[in-house]
Structures are given as structure tokens and as C-alpha cells.
């Protein structure tokens, strides 16, 4: 069964709210969310930090996009353990969690709002992947996260690479996942 922690940018791309991504990226994010809705298990935290972020950045009460529709479905399913699994996080400080697998990476590298996704994936016994759409900064983190047991699944690797080269023109592209 498909199981994942879903970064907010997947919902935003599926909503068409990331104008610079390719049509293929939008299509893939839409497909992944629809597949998750049909037969997957979404992993979130039991303090609803992930759901709260989704709600702040989408419009579940007036769904217009696939990401909005997915969030509305997720809110309805949040108590259904067959479709939504919740893990507890131990908050050490604002945006810092005991379940984050690498203290240095949490302190210095991974953006504060993204840390909860990593901590949730690491806290879950099955270590589901974190779905990432086109946030290029994850290209710098994925190998260290993988070394610590957290997989990042790039749904739009070509877009992430393009954004990375634009954002960091003097840096070479990091090692890419297979």
C-alpha cells in the first residue's frame, strides 16, 4: 500500500499555485494526490502541524484545485486509521523535534517549516517517504536524510534541478537520486 508524508508544495503545485513548474510536474502532483485519496495512507503528526500548514496555504472550504480537494478529503479522513496514520512528535523548541534524525542538519540546513515532514517520516515505524514537488533546497538535504533513514521522493526532479540552477547559479547540481 502507498504510504507517504506529503510536503505542502505538492498540494500547491496540484492547485496550480506554482507558476514556474512544468505541466508534467502539475500532472504528476495531481495524479499522486488522487492516487493517495483512492488507496493510500497519508502520514501526519497528531498535533496537526502539517494539517494546519495545509489549511493556511490552501482553500479547503472553497475547493478549487486538486490540492484543496485532497485537503478536504484528508480532514474528513483524519480519524480513519486505515487512511491517515498519525505519529507523535516531541517538540524541543520552535520547529525542532526529537524525532528529527540529524541534529546538525536540523540546526543548520533544513528550513524550519520543512522539519516537521522529516520528523514525521522518521517517527513512523515504516519510515514512509516524504513526497517533495519542486522545492530545490531538498536537493541539498536528501542524501544526508537518506543516510539517516528518511527517504525523499522527488515528484518533479527536473523542475527541482532547474530551480536549483537558477537559485544557486555558482553551485554545481548536487548528486541526484536514482
TILUM-333069 format. One record per residue (C-alpha): x, y, z. Coordinates in Angstrom, 2 decimals, always signed. Last residue first. Example, Ala and Ser with C-alpha at 12.3 -4.5 7.8 and 13.67 -1.06 7.14 Angstrom:
<pt><x>+13.67</x><y>-1.06</y><z>+7.14</z></pt>
<pt><x>+12.30</x><y>-4.50</y><z>+7.80</z></pt>
//
This chain:
<pt><x>+18.21</x><y>+7.45</y><z>-8.98</z></pt>
<pt><x>+18.57</x><y>+10.39</y><z>-6.57</z></pt>
<pt><x>+20.68</x><y>+13.33</y><z>-7.70</z></pt>
<pt><x>+24.15</x><y>+14.32</y><z>-6.51</z></pt>
<pt><x>+24.15</x><y>+18.09</y><z>-6.11</z></pt>
<pt><x>+23.94</x><y>+20.47</y><z>-9.08</z></pt>
<pt><x>+27.01</x><y>+22.66</y><z>-9.20</z></pt>
<pt><x>+26.92</x><y>+25.93</y><z>-7.30</z></pt>
<pt><x>+27.50</x><y>+29.37</y><z>-8.81</z></pt>
<pt><x>+23.98</x><y>+29.75</y><z>-10.24</z></pt>
<pt><x>+22.29</x><y>+28.86</y><z>-6.93</z></pt>
<pt><x>+18.64</x><y>+29.90</y><z>-7.41</z></pt>
<pt><x>+18.54</x><y>+29.32</y><z>-11.17</z></pt>
<pt><x>+20.47</x><y>+26.03</y><z>-11.00</z></pt>
<pt><x>+18.27</x><y>+24.86</y><z>-8.13</z></pt>
<pt><x>+15.05</x><y>+25.84</y><z>-9.91</z></pt>
<pt><x>+16.03</x><y>+23.75</y><z>-12.95</z></pt>
<pt><x>+17.02</x><y>+20.82</y><z>-10.74</z></pt>
<pt><x>+13.70</x><y>+20.97</y><z>-8.83</z></pt>
<pt><x>+11.82</x><y>+21.11</y><z>-12.15</z></pt>
<pt><x>+13.64</x><y>+18.03</y><z>-13.47</z></pt>
<pt><x>+13.08</x><y>+16.19</y><z>-10.16</z></pt>
<pt><x>+9.33</x><y>+16.75</y><z>-10.12</z></pt>
<pt><x>+7.88</x><y>+14.05</y><z>-7.85</z></pt>
<pt><x>+11.04</x><y>+13.98</y><z>-5.76</z></pt>
<pt><x>+10.74</x><y>+11.17</y><z>-3.22</z></pt>
<pt><x>+12.74</x><y>+11.93</y><z>-0.09</z></pt>
<pt><x>+13.70</x><y>+8.94</y><z>+2.02</z></pt>
<pt><x>+14.43</x><y>+9.20</y><z>+5.74</z></pt>
<pt><x>+16.77</x><y>+6.57</y><z>+7.22</z></pt>
<pt><x>+19.64</x><y>+8.76</y><z>+8.44</z></pt>
<pt><x>+21.78</x><y>+8.27</y><z>+5.32</z></pt>
<pt><x>+18.60</x><y>+9.12</y><z>+3.38</z></pt>
<pt><x>+18.36</x><y>+12.43</y><z>+5.24</z></pt>
<pt><x>+22.00</x><y>+13.22</y><z>+4.49</z></pt>
<pt><x>+21.40</x><y>+12.35</y><z>+0.82</z></pt>
<pt><x>+18.15</x><y>+14.32</y><z>+0.57</z></pt>
<pt><x>+19.39</x><y>+17.58</y><z>+2.06</z></pt>
<pt><x>+20.98</x><y>+19.59</y><z>-0.77</z></pt>
<pt><x>+18.34</x><y>+18.51</y><z>-3.30</z></pt>
<pt><x>+15.71</x><y>+19.48</y><z>-0.70</z></pt>
<pt><x>+16.61</x><y>+23.11</y><z>-1.42</z></pt>
<pt><x>+15.04</x><y>+22.75</y><z>-4.88</z></pt>
<pt><x>+11.43</x><y>+22.77</y><z>-3.69</z></pt>
<pt><x>+9.77</x><y>+21.19</y><z>-6.75</z></pt>
<pt><x>+7.35</x><y>+18.51</y><z>-5.57</z></pt>
<pt><x>+8.52</x><y>+16.64</y><z>-2.48</z></pt>
<pt><x>+6.87</x><y>+13.50</y><z>-1.19</z></pt>
<pt><x>+8.48</x><y>+12.46</y><z>+2.10</z></pt>
<pt><x>+8.99</x><y>+8.72</y><z>+2.04</z></pt>
<pt><x>+7.43</x><y>+6.41</y><z>+4.62</z></pt>
<pt><x>+9.66</x><y>+5.28</y><z>+7.52</z></pt>
<pt><x>+7.60</x><y>+2.16</y><z>+8.37</z></pt>
<pt><x>+7.72</x><y>+2.76</y><z>+12.16</z></pt>
<pt><x>+6.73</x><y>+6.44</y><z>+11.76</z></pt>
<pt><x>+8.92</x><y>+8.84</y><z>+13.74</z></pt>
<pt><x>+11.35</x><y>+9.35</y><z>+10.85</z></pt>
<pt><x>+8.62</x><y>+10.33</y><z>+8.39</z></pt>
<pt><x>+7.05</x><y>+12.66</y><z>+10.97</z></pt>
<pt><x>+10.42</x><y>+14.27</y><z>+11.78</z></pt>
<pt><x>+11.17</x><y>+14.85</y><z>+8.09</z></pt>
<pt><x>+7.78</x><y>+16.46</y><z>+7.46</z></pt>
<pt><x>+8.08</x><y>+18.54</y><z>+10.66</z></pt>
<pt><x>+11.46</x><y>+19.91</y><z>+9.56</z></pt>
<pt><x>+10.11</x><y>+21.60</y><z>+6.44</z></pt>
<pt><x>+8.84</x><y>+24.74</y><z>+8.20</z></pt>
<pt><x>+12.29</x><y>+25.34</y><z>+9.79</z></pt>
<pt><x>+14.27</x><y>+25.03</y><z>+6.56</z></pt>
<pt><x>+16.73</x><y>+22.14</y><z>+6.70</z></pt>
<pt><x>+20.35</x><y>+23.24</y><z>+6.94</z></pt>
<pt><x>+21.83</x><y>+24.43</y><z>+10.19</z></pt>
<pt><x>+20.03</x><y>+23.15</y><z>+13.24</z></pt>
<pt><x>+18.05</x><y>+20.27</y><z>+11.77</z></pt>
<pt><x>+21.01</x><y>+19.11</y><z>+9.68</z></pt>
<pt><x>+23.26</x><y>+19.25</y><z>+12.74</z></pt>
<pt><x>+20.83</x><y>+17.28</y><z>+14.92</z></pt>
<pt><x>+20.19</x><y>+14.54</y><z>+12.35</z></pt>
<pt><x>+17.19</x><y>+12.18</y><z>+12.57</z></pt>
<pt><x>+14.42</x><y>+14.64</y><z>+13.51</z></pt>
<pt><x>+12.38</x><y>+12.71</y><z>+16.09</z></pt>
<pt><x>+13.48</x><y>+14.97</y><z>+18.96</z></pt>
<pt><x>+11.89</x><y>+17.87</y><z>+17.09</z></pt>
<pt><x>+12.84</x><y>+21.45</y><z>+16.33</z></pt>
<pt><x>+10.41</x><y>+23.87</y><z>+14.61</z></pt>
<pt><x>+10.10</x><y>+26.04</y><z>+17.75</z></pt>
<pt><x>+11.92</x><y>+24.18</y><z>+20.52</z></pt>
<pt><x>+12.29</x><y>+20.56</y><z>+21.64</z></pt>
<pt><x>+8.90</x><y>+19.45</y><z>+20.30</z></pt>
<pt><x>+8.43</x><y>+15.70</y><z>+20.71</z></pt>
<pt><x>+6.42</x><y>+14.48</y><z>+17.74</z></pt>
<pt><x>+3.61</x><y>+11.97</y><z>+17.91</z></pt>
<pt><x>+2.61</x><y>+9.97</y><z>+14.85</z></pt>
<pt><x>-0.69</x><y>+9.91</y><z>+12.99</z></pt>
<pt><x>-1.77</x><y>+7.48</y><z>+10.30</z></pt>
<pt><x>-4.45</x><y>+8.51</y><z>+7.86</z></pt>
<pt><x>-6.27</x><y>+6.09</y><z>+5.54</z></pt>
<pt><x>-6.87</x><y>+2.94</y><z>+7.62</z></pt>
<pt><x>-6.59</x><y>+4.95</y><z>+10.83</z></pt>
<pt><x>-9.72</x><y>+6.94</y><z>+9.95</z></pt>
<pt><x>-9.71</x><y>+9.93</y><z>+12.32</z></pt>
<pt><x>-8.10</x><y>+12.29</y><z>+9.79</z></pt>
<pt><x>-10.40</x><y>+11.07</y><z>+6.99</z></pt>
<pt><x>-12.63</x><y>+14.15</y><z>+6.76</z></pt>
<pt><x>-9.62</x><y>+16.48</y><z>+7.05</z></pt>
<pt><x>-7.79</x><y>+14.42</y><z>+4.42</z></pt>
<pt><x>-10.71</x><y>+14.68</y><z>+1.98</z></pt>
<pt><x>-10.81</x><y>+18.47</y><z>+2.38</z></pt>
<pt><x>-7.03</x><y>+18.52</y><z>+1.99</z></pt>
<pt><x>-7.23</x><y>+16.49</y><z>-1.22</z></pt>
<pt><x>-9.91</x><y>+18.79</y><z>-2.63</z></pt>
<pt><x>-7.74</x><y>+21.82</y><z>-1.92</z></pt>
<pt><x>-4.71</x><y>+20.14</y><z>-3.54</z></pt>
<pt><x>-6.83</x><y>+19.19</y><z>-6.57</z></pt>
<pt><x>-7.81</x><y>+22.81</y><z>-7.05</z></pt>
<pt><x>-10.86</x><y>+24.95</y><z>-6.49</z></pt>
<pt><x>-12.01</x><y>+23.86</y><z>-3.08</z></pt>
<pt><x>-13.91</x><y>+26.54</y><z>-1.20</z></pt>
<pt><x>-13.66</x><y>+25.35</y><z>+2.38</z></pt>
<pt><x>-10.38</x><y>+23.53</y><z>+1.69</z></pt>
<pt><x>-8.65</x><y>+26.72</y><z>+0.48</z></pt>
<pt><x>-4.87</x><y>+26.19</y><z>+0.57</z></pt>
<pt><x>-1.82</x><y>+27.68</y><z>+2.32</z></pt>
<pt><x>-3.08</x><y>+28.12</y><z>+5.88</z></pt>
<pt><x>-5.03</x><y>+24.85</y><z>+5.76</z></pt>
<pt><x>-2.02</x><y>+22.83</y><z>+4.57</z></pt>
<pt><x>+0.08</x><y>+24.37</y><z>+7.35</z></pt>
<pt><x>-2.55</x><y>+23.43</y><z>+9.93</z></pt>
<pt><x>-2.75</x><y>+19.89</y><z>+8.55</z></pt>
<pt><x>+1.03</x><y>+19.51</y><z>+8.93</z></pt>
<pt><x>+1.03</x><y>+20.89</y><z>+12.48</z></pt>
<pt><x>-1.93</x><y>+18.66</y><z>+13.37</z></pt>
<pt><x>-0.61</x><y>+17.71</y><z>+16.85</z></pt>
<pt><x>-1.02</x><y>+14.05</y><z>+15.90</z></pt>
<pt><x>+1.56</x><y>+14.40</y><z>+13.13</z></pt>
<pt><x>+0.73</x><y>+13.27</y><z>+9.60</z></pt>
<pt><x>+1.07</x><y>+10.13</y><z>+7.47</z></pt>
<pt><x>-1.20</x><y>+9.74</y><z>+4.45</z></pt>
<pt><x>-2.24</x><y>+6.18</y><z>+3.63</z></pt>
<pt><x>-3.10</x><y>+5.36</y><z>+0.05</z></pt>
<pt><x>-5.97</x><y>+3.91</y><z>-1.99</z></pt>
<pt><x>-8.17</x><y>+6.45</y><z>-3.70</z></pt>
<pt><x>-7.05</x><y>+9.65</y><z>-1.96</z></pt>
<pt><x>-3.39</x><y>+8.71</y><z>-2.36</z></pt>
<pt><x>-3.97</x><y>+8.03</y><z>-6.05</z></pt>
<pt><x>-5.63</x><y>+11.44</y><z>-6.43</z></pt>
<pt><x>-2.73</x><y>+13.12</y><z>-4.63</z></pt>
<pt><x>-0.15</x><y>+11.30</y><z>-6.77</z></pt>
<pt><x>-2.02</x><y>+12.09</y><z>-10.00</z></pt>
<pt><x>-2.36</x><y>+15.81</y><z>-9.24</z></pt>
<pt><x>+1.32</x><y>+16.02</y><z>-8.29</z></pt>
<pt><x>+2.27</x><y>+14.23</y><z>-11.54</z></pt>
<pt><x>+0.08</x><y>+16.46</y><z>-13.70</z></pt>
<pt><x>+1.45</x><y>+19.63</y><z>-12.10</z></pt>
<pt><x>+5.01</x><y>+18.40</y><z>-12.65</z></pt>
<pt><x>+4.32</x><y>+17.44</y><z>-16.26</z></pt>
<pt><x>+2.86</x><y>+20.90</y><z>-16.92</z></pt>
<pt><x>+6.19</x><y>+22.31</y><z>-15.82</z></pt>
<pt><x>+6.65</x><y>+24.40</y><z>-12.72</z></pt>
<pt><x>+7.07</x><y>+28.17</y><z>-12.85</z></pt>
<pt><x>+3.52</x><y>+29.17</y><z>-11.90</z></pt>
<pt><x>+3.42</x><y>+27.41</y><z>-8.55</z></pt>
<pt><x>-0.20</x><y>+27.83</y><z>-7.41</z></pt>
<pt><x>-1.66</x><y>+25.41</y><z>-9.98</z></pt>
<pt><x>-3.57</x><y>+23.62</y><z>-7.22</z></pt>
<pt><x>-1.54</x><y>+20.44</y><z>-7.79</z></pt>
<pt><x>+1.60</x><y>+22.57</y><z>-7.31</z></pt>
<pt><x>+0.22</x><y>+23.88</y><z>-4.01</z></pt>
<pt><x>-0.74</x><y>+20.41</y><z>-2.78</z></pt>
<pt><x>+2.73</x><y>+19.03</y><z>-3.59</z></pt>
<pt><x>+4.26</x><y>+22.16</y><z>-2.03</z></pt>
<pt><x>+2.73</x><y>+21.23</y><z>+1.31</z></pt>
<pt><x>+5.11</x><y>+18.28</y><z>+1.70</z></pt>
<pt><x>+3.33</x><y>+14.93</y><z>+1.83</z></pt>
<pt><x>+4.32</x><y>+12.17</y><z>+4.26</z></pt>
<pt><x>+3.76</x><y>+8.94</y><z>+2.42</z></pt>
<pt><x>+2.14</x><y>+5.48</y><z>+2.29</z></pt>
<pt><x>+1.18</x><y>+3.50</y><z>-0.85</z></pt>
<pt><x>+0.00</x><y>+0.00</y><z>+0.00</z></pt>
//
